[in-house]
Structure formats: C-alpha cells, structure tokens
Amino acid sequence: MTDNPRLEAANRMRMRMSFCSLLGALLLQTPALESAAALTCPQDESVSYANDVDPRAPMSAHIIRIKRSATDLQFCTTFGRGDVLGMDNVTEQLKTVPAELGRIVAAINGDFYFKIKGYEGRPRDVQIRRGEVVSSPAGHTSFWIDPRGQPQMTNISSLFRVAWPDGKTTPIGLNQYRTNDAVVLFTVAVGSSTRADGGLEYVLEPAAANGPWLPLRIGQVYEARVREVNNAGNTSLDRQTMVLSVGPKLAPALAPLAPGALVKVITETFPDLSGVDAAIGGGPALVHAGKLMKWKDPIQVRHPRTAIGWNDDDILLVVVDGRQMDVSIGMTLPELAQYMLKLGCKEAMNFDGGGSTTLWAFGAIKNSPSEGQERPACNALVVLKKKADAIPKTAAK
C-alpha cells in the first residue's frame, strides 16, 4: 500500500495490463480452442456446429461450418422489424423469413446500427434483403454473396445519385436521417413515412410502365416522375412510390421541381453489386488473402464478438462469448483475427459484437449472451436449406 493515490492507481493499472498481456499471449499461443463438442445435425450433413472451450482464459467460441460445395444452402438477411428497418432479437427476426425460402439452419447478428430518433436500427452500411437494397453503402467492410454464389468481402462505395431535369447530379443516401444539406431517397422499407423535418420532398412514381421500379435494386437507373411536392417533410410512403427528400439548406441551390418533372435515380456501387441477393455490412476486416489485418490502435479491449470467414472449402460463422468471467472473457479484434486464421480462414470480417452477439442454430440460441438474454439487433445473416423444388436440376442429385 502507498499514501500516494496516483502511484497506487498507476500500480493497479500496470498489474491489469500485465495480466491482460499474459492472458493475450496465452490465447495467441493456443493452436485452437479445445473442442468441448462437435455436434452435426444429421439432416444437414453440410452444416455442423461446434462449441470450442478453453477453460484457462476462460474462453468459449461457437462455430458453424458450412460446406461451400452444398448446392441446397443459401444466405439471406433480415430486417430488425419484419418488413421495415428497426430492432429486434435474432430469434424474432427469424420468424419473419418466408417459409417458401426454405428451412432456417443457422443465423448470426449482423451490422452495427444507428440510434438516431426515428431511424433506430438503421444499419450502418449496405444491406440487401432478397435482392432489395434498403440501406446505402457507407465505406465499411461488407459481406455479400455474388451472383455466382461466391462469398465476397470489401468496403463498398456508394455512387447513389439523382439526375435532375437539367442533367446535373447530386449524391443521395437511402432510408437514413436526412441532414439539412443532404438529399435522401426513402422507400417503404424505412416505415410509413420519411420522418424528415422540413425541406422539399418529392413523391416519385414510375415515368414509364415498362421500366424498372420497386423494390429498389443495385445497378439500376430508375426513371421517375414527380407526382406530388411536399414542403413540410414527413411524407407518407407506400410500396408504389419513393420519396426524394431535399434538406432545407440545400434546397435553395437546386431548381425546384413541379409535378410532372422527370428525374433519374441511379443506384450504382463500387464494386458493382448488381444481381446480388444478400449483402450485409460490418467491419473491420480481420483476415485477407490468408494474412492478418493490422490495427494502429494499441489499446484493444475484450468483448463478445461475431465474425464470418471462409476458405476454399467452408464458410464459418463464429461467435465468441464475453463479459462473463465464469464462461468467457471475450476477445480483442487482433485475437479474433488470429483465431479466424487458425480456424483456416483465408478471408474473415467482424460484425457487431457486445450484447448483440448471437448465434442461432438448429432451433436454438447456442451461445451465452452477455446480458443474460438476447439483445435486439438491426439485422441478421441467415443460412437456409432450400426446398427441393428450388434447387437447380443440374445440381440436384
């Protein structure tokens, strides 16, 4: 003991840092967590579940391993509140997946999310659900299955824009809080109205009967006609129309539109996600081309973690429990990256963690949520077993 409070606090901090450094070294020297169980569902030989436990830390990780050769499996994403953006736990979100898509095999929580009033649960980055894009890219690492059925991971840039009647273009966001100097496109995926405050809002309808229209998809040019103009904000939304909302600070710099005016809504991205059926944001990347990613921030804290990774043979959904000294203390991002690499992943990325960390498989939650129960999440990544009539005949055995 010492009479100097600052010296005493510094000593306690050094002790904690020494313990964490020792524990981190122990974890990184472990070839893999010692498997306490490796349970395979007999109905789904291409999907297996294992709970890996290291009692020394303690550490508990839950792993779903999916064979990439399986042709009867597919990925989809869910909204937080059924057909609209919002928040709910993974178990409740799974209840909104249409039965005709197939039988749900496994799921994990997805992207980080905004807590802005009126837009609670809007994903931080891109989300595509059953081909419909509901949130625009924001530059964070994202995961998607390309039209060839291959998993992909990188940061995605939004080239979403509106082309005005005079040919000039303005970047636009999608289904998000609209600042006073921005333009945001709203669809019914955000709810019953835009909830935007003031500015100019243009209700858009299709300009031609045979052109592309809703649901909104990546890589399209939508020719639209202004049906109504609203200068009070909070315009109602329906499944036949979109609303283009212009902030009050920006509106004076743009020529006002009258009913009947024609505009184009362009939904391009880089890289191009045209034809993608399922995409979800997250980040950061953990492993790329078989090599660990690096972080400049030397301070890393252990938390519950959710991640996805893959190699030539398998796709892995991984959840690490945390914040529970009697179960699992969690991992730092470098530790998670090291663990994904040791599991054999050539590519891997992080999703939202903490209290949101959830792994559902074969009918039940498999992990131990840090808050004692599932916490609401904004979306989820789901693995489905297709119905027999949905499997291509060339692939069916």
C-alpha positions in Angstrom: 0.0 0.0 0.0 1.1 3.6 -0.5 -0.1 7.0 0.7 0.2 8.4 -2.9 -3.2 7.8 -4.7 -1.8 8.5 -8.1 1.1 6.0 -7.6 -1.4 3.4 -6.2 -3.7 3.8 -9.3 -0.7 3.5 -11.6 0.4 0.3 -9.9 -3.1 -1.2 -10.3 -3.1 -0.2 -13.9 0.3 -1.9 -14.5 -1.0 -5.0 -12.8 -4.1 -5.1 -15.0 -2.0 -4.5 -18.1 0.4 -7.3 -17.2 -2.4 -9.7 -16.6 -4.0 -8.8 -19.9 -0.7 -9.2 -21.8 0.0 -12.6 -20.2 -3.6 -13.7 -21.0 -3.3 -12.5 -24.5 -0.1 -14.3 -25.1 -1.6 -17.5 -23.7 -4.5 -17.2 -26.1 -2.4 -16.5 -29.1 -0.2 -19.5 -28.4 -3.2 -21.8 -28.3 -3.3 -23.7 -31.7 -7.1 -23.8 -31.4 -9.6 -23.7 -28.6 -10.1 -27.2 -27.1 -13.2 -28.6 -28.6 -15.8 -29.5 -25.9 -18.4 -30.6 -28.5 -18.7 -31.1 -32.2 -22.4 -31.6 -33.0 -23.6 -32.2 -36.5 -27.2 -32.1 -37.4 -28.0 -35.4 -39.2 -30.5 -33.7 -41.6 -27.8 -31.2 -42.7 -24.5 -33.0 -43.3 -23.2 -29.9 -45.0 -23.6 -27.8 -41.8 -22.0 -28.6 -38.4 -21.9 -26.8 -35.1 -19.1 -26.9 -32.5 -18.5 -25.2 -29.1 -14.8 -24.7 -28.5 -13.9 -24.1 -24.9 -10.6 -23.1 -23.3 -11.0 -23.2 -19.5 -7.7 -21.4 -18.9 -9.0 -18.0 -20.1 -11.9 -18.8 -19.8 -12.9 -18.7 -23.5 -15.9 -20.1 -25.3 -16.4 -19.9 -29.1 -19.3 -21.2 -31.1 -18.7 -22.2 -34.7 -21.0 -23.1 -37.6 -19.1 -24.7 -40.5 -20.9 -24.7 -43.9 -19.6 -26.7 -46.8 -19.3 -24.4 -49.9 -19.9 -27.4 -52.1 -23.5 -27.7 -50.8 -26.0 -26.6 -53.5 -29.0 -26.7 -51.3 -27.9 -23.9 -49.0 -28.3 -20.1 -49.4 -27.8 -16.9 -47.5 -30.4 -14.2 -46.8 -30.6 -11.2 -44.5 -33.4 -10.0 -42.2 -34.7 -6.6 -41.1 -35.0 -5.7 -37.4 -38.8 -5.4 -37.6 -40.2 -7.7 -40.2 -40.6 -5.7 -43.4 -39.2 -2.5 -42.1 -35.9 -1.3 -40.6 -35.7 -1.4 -36.8 -34.6 -3.5 -33.8 -35.5 -7.0 -32.5 -33.6 -10.0 -31.4 -32.3 -12.6 -33.8 -34.9 -15.3 -32.8 -37.8 -12.9 -33.5 -36.2 -11.8 -36.8 -36.1 -15.4 -38.0 -39.8 -15.7 -37.6 -40.2 -13.1 -40.4 -38.3 -15.2 -43.0 -40.9 -16.5 -45.6 -41.3 -20.3 -45.4 -41.0 -20.6 -49.2 -37.4 -19.6 -48.9 -36.6 -22.9 -47.1 -35.7 -24.1 -43.6 -33.6 -21.9 -41.4 -30.4 -23.8 -40.4 -28.3 -21.1 -38.7 -28.1 -17.3 -38.2 -25.8 -14.6 -36.6 -26.4 -11.0 -35.7 -25.2 -8.6 -38.4 -24.3 -4.9 -38.8 -23.7 -2.1 -36.4 -26.6 0.4 -36.3 -27.7 4.0 -35.7 -29.7 5.1 -32.6 -31.0 8.3 -34.1 -34.5 9.0 -33.1 -36.9 8.0 -35.8 -34.3 5.8 -37.5 -33.4 3.4 -34.7 -31.9 0.3 -36.1 -31.0 1.6 -39.5 -27.9 -0.4 -40.5 -24.6 1.5 -40.6 -23.7 0.2 -44.0 -25.3 -1.5 -47.0 -28.0 -4.2 -46.7 -29.6 -6.2 -49.4 -32.5 -8.4 -48.5 -33.9 -10.8 -51.1 -32.5 -8.6 -53.8 -33.8 -5.3 -52.4 -31.3 -2.7 -51.3 -32.6 -1.0 -48.1 -29.5 1.0 -46.9 -26.8 2.6 -48.9 -23.0 1.7 -48.6 -21.0 3.8 -46.2 -17.5 2.6 -46.9 -17.1 0.0 -44.1 -16.2 -3.6 -44.8 -19.2 -5.6 -46.0 -20.1 -9.2 -46.9 -22.1 -10.4 -49.8 -22.7 -13.5 -52.0 -22.1 -12.6 -55.6 -24.4 -13.8 -58.5 -22.0 -16.8 -59.0 -22.7 -17.9 -55.4 -19.2 -16.9 -54.1 -18.6 -15.1 -50.8 -17.1 -11.6 -51.1 -15.7 -9.0 -48.7 -14.5 -5.5 -49.1 -15.5 -1.9 -48.4 -18.2 -0.7 -50.8 -18.5 2.9 -52.1 -21.9 4.4 -52.8 -22.4 6.0 -56.2 -26.1 6.6 -55.5 -27.3 9.8 -57.1 -30.2 11.7 -58.6 -30.0 13.2 -62.0 -32.2 16.4 -62.2 -34.0 17.6 -65.3 -31.1 19.9 -66.2 -28.7 16.9 -66.3 -26.8 17.8 -63.0 -26.5 15.1 -60.4 -26.5 15.1 -56.6 -25.3 12.2 -54.3 -28.1 10.7 -52.3 -28.4 8.5 -49.2 -31.0 5.8 -48.7 -33.5 5.4 -45.8 -31.5 7.4 -43.3 -31.6 10.5 -41.2 -31.5 13.5 -43.6 -29.3 16.4 -42.6 -30.2 19.9 -43.7 -27.6 19.9 -46.5 -28.3 16.5 -48.0 -30.6 14.5 -50.3 -32.0 11.2 -49.1 -34.2 8.7 -51.0 -36.9 7.0 -48.9 -38.7 3.7 -49.6 -41.3 1.9 -47.6 -38.6 -0.2 -46.0 -38.0 2.7 -43.6 -41.6 2.7 -42.4 -44.8 4.5 -43.1 -43.3 8.0 -43.6 -39.9 9.7 -44.1 -39.9 11.4 -40.6 -37.7 14.1 -42.2 -38.1 17.6 -40.8 -38.9 20.3 -43.4 -37.1 20.8 -46.7 -38.7 19.8 -50.0 -40.0 16.3 -50.6 -40.9 14.9 -54.0 -43.1 11.9 -54.3 -41.9 9.8 -57.2 -43.8 7.4 -59.4 -42.6 5.4 -62.4 -42.2 7.5 -65.6 -42.9 4.5 -67.8 -45.0 1.4 -67.4 -42.3 -1.0 -68.5 -39.2 0.5 -66.8 -37.5 -0.9 -63.6 -39.2 0.1 -60.4 -39.6 -1.1 -56.8 -38.3 -3.0 -55.0 -35.1 -1.0 -55.3 -32.1 -2.8 -56.6 -28.4 -2.1 -57.1 -27.1 -1.1 -60.5 -30.4 0.3 -61.9 -31.4 3.6 -63.4 -35.0 4.4 -62.3 -36.8 7.0 -64.5 -39.3 8.7 -62.2 -41.9 11.4 -62.5 -42.7 13.8 -59.6 -46.3 13.1 -58.6 -46.5 15.5 -55.6 -44.4 18.1 -53.8 -44.4 18.5 -50.0 -42.6 21.3 -48.2 -43.5 20.2 -44.7 -41.5 16.9 -44.5 -42.6 13.6 -43.1 -44.2 12.5 -46.3 -46.2 9.2 -46.3 -44.6 6.2 -48.0 -46.2 3.2 -49.8 -45.0 0.3 -51.9 -45.7 2.0 -55.3 -43.7 5.3 -54.7 -40.4 6.6 -53.5 -39.8 10.0 -51.8 -36.8 12.2 -52.6 -36.1 14.4 -49.6 -34.0 17.6 -50.0 -32.7 19.3 -46.9 -33.7 23.0 -46.4 -30.2 24.3 -46.6 -29.6 22.6 -49.9 -33.0 23.2 -51.5 -32.4 26.9 -52.5 -29.3 25.8 -54.5 -31.4 23.4 -56.6 -34.0 24.3 -59.1 -37.4 23.4 -57.6 -39.4 20.7 -59.3 -43.1 20.8 -60.2 -45.5 17.8 -60.5 -44.7 16.1 -63.8 -41.0 16.8 -63.8 -38.7 13.9 -64.7 -35.7 12.7 -62.7 -33.5 9.7 -62.7 -32.5 7.7 -59.6 -29.2 5.8 -60.1 -28.2 3.1 -57.7 -24.6 2.2 -58.7 -21.9 1.0 -56.3 -18.2 0.2 -56.5 -17.6 -2.6 -56.6 -20.7 -3.4 -58.6 -23.3 -5.3 -56.6 -25.8 -5.7 -59.4 -27.7 -9.0 -59.1 -26.7 -9.6 -55.5 -29.4 -11.2 -53.4 -27.9 -10.9 -50.0 -25.4 -8.3 -48.6 -24.7 -7.0 -45.1 -22.3 -4.5 -43.5 -19.9 -4.9 -40.6 -16.2 -4.5 -40.2 -13.4 -4.3 -39.8 -11.8 -6.9 -42.0 -9.8 -9.5 -39.9 -8.1 -11.7 -42.4 -7.4 -11.0 -46.1 -5.7 -13.4 -48.6 -4.7 -15.6 -45.7 -2.9 -12.7 -43.8 -3.8 -11.0 -40.6 -5.0 -7.4 -40.8 -3.2 -4.9 -38.6 -4.6 -2.1 -36.3 -2.8 1.1 -35.4 -4.7 1.5 -32.2 -2.6 -0.2 -29.5 -5.5 -0.3 -27.0 -7.7 -3.4 -27.5 -10.5 -4.5 -25.2 -12.0 -7.9 -25.0 -15.7 -8.1 -25.8 -18.2 -10.7 -27.1 -17.5 -11.0 -30.9 -19.4 -12.1 -34.0 -17.5 -12.9 -37.3 -17.7 -14.6 -40.6 -14.8 -16.2 -42.5 -14.2 -18.7 -45.3 -11.6 -20.7 -47.2 -11.9 -22.8 -50.4 -14.0 -25.4 -48.7 -16.0 -23.9 -45.9 -17.8 -20.7 -44.7 -17.6 -20.3 -41.0 -20.0 -18.3 -38.7 -18.2 -17.6 -35.4 -19.4 -16.2 -32.1 -17.2 -15.7 -29.1 -18.9 -15.2 -25.7 -17.6 -12.5 -23.4 -18.0 -10.3 -20.4 -18.7 -13.4 -18.3 -15.7 -14.3 -16.0 -17.2 -17.7 -15.3 -17.9 -18.5 -19.0 -15.8 -16.5 -21.4 -13.9 -13.1 -21.3 -14.2 -12.4 -25.0 -11.5 -11.4 -27.5 -9.8 -8.3 -28.8 -10.0 -7.8 -32.6 -6.4 -8.9 -33.1 -7.2 -12.1 -31.1 -10.3 -12.7 -33.1 -8.4 -12.3 -36.3 -5.7 -14.7 -35.1 -8.4 -17.2 -34.1 -10.2 -17.0 -37.5 -6.8 -17.6 -39.2 -6.2 -20.6 -37.0 -9.6 -22.0 -38.0 -8.4 -22.0 -41.5 -10.0 -18.8 -42.9 -8.4 -17.1 -45.8 -10.9 -14.2 -45.6 -12.7 -13.0 -42.4 -14.5 -10.0 -41.1 -16.1 -8.7 -37.9 -19.7 -8.0 -37.2 -21.4 -6.1 -34.4 -20.5 -7.6 -31.0 -21.0 -6.9 -27.4 -24.5 -7.6 -26.1 -25.7 -8.1 -29.7 -23.6 -11.2 -30.2 -25.9 -14.1 -31.1 -25.6 -17.4 -32.8 -28.8 -19.4 -33.5 -28.5 -22.9 -34.9 -30.8 -25.9 -35.4 -33.7 -24.4 -33.5 -32.0 -22.7 -30.5 -29.5 -20.0 -29.3 -26.2 -21.7 -28.9 -24.1 -19.0 -27.3 -24.3 -17.3 -23.9 -25.5 -13.7 -24.5 -23.5 -11.4 -22.2 -26.7 -9.7 -20.9 -28.3 -13.0 -19.9 -30.7 -12.9 -22.8 -30.8 -11.9 -26.5 -30.4 -8.2 -27.1 -32.1 -6.6 -30.1 -30.1 -6.3 -33.3 -30.7 -4.3 -36.5 -30.4 -7.3 -38.9 -29.1 -10.8 -39.2 -27.3 -13.1 -41.6 -29.2 -16.3 -42.1 -28.3 -19.7 -43.7 -31.3 -21.5 -45.3 -31.7 -25.0 -46.6 -33.6 -24.6 -49.9 -36.7 -26.6 -50.7 -36.1 -29.4 -53.2 -38.0 -27.6 -56.0 -35.8 -24.5 -55.6 -32.5 -26.5 -56.2 -31.3 -26.2 -59.9 -31.9 -29.6 -61.6 -28.3 -29.7 -62.8 -27.2 -29.5 -59.2 -29.7 -31.9 -57.6 -28.7 -35.4 -57.1 
